[in-house]
Amino acid sequence: MNEGRKRDRPLVLVADDDEDILALVSLQFERANIEVLQARNGSDALELALEHLPDLAVLDVMMPGLNGYEIVQRLRDNESTHPMPLILLTARAGGADARYGYQVGADDYIKKPFSPGELRQRVESLLANGRQADG
């Protein structure tokens, strides 16, 4: 979790321009007692991340405005969001795409179609690692 921000439950930013995926992912997290911020484009996602400092962000790669890679780079370049775990979620299935995602600073890269349960487990694992590092 981010220092100085104590919450009753984790806060996760989910950014995707596909309404169905946004709803599916948000529902999975809410069922796991995770509070969700939603963004439908890259510019809104970056603004929400900087304003609310969520504990983790799940970012679609291909979105209007900024793409997921650009958001990851900007969050990594910002001192207050640098330690935030970042997951890229994308239909771009090429190996070069995943390598680039990790190079720009993503902690995980998940290809669509994806298992909502597996995504939730990866998020919970990254959140748990963040809590251990803070403690």
Secondary structure, 3 states (H helix, E strand, C coil): CCCCCCCCCCEEEEECCCHHHHHHHHHHHHHCCCEEEEECCHHHHHHHHHHHCCCEEEEECCCCCCCHHHHHHHHHHCCCCCCCCEEEEECCCCHHHHHHHHHHCCCEEEECCCCHHHHHHHHHHHHHHHHHHHC
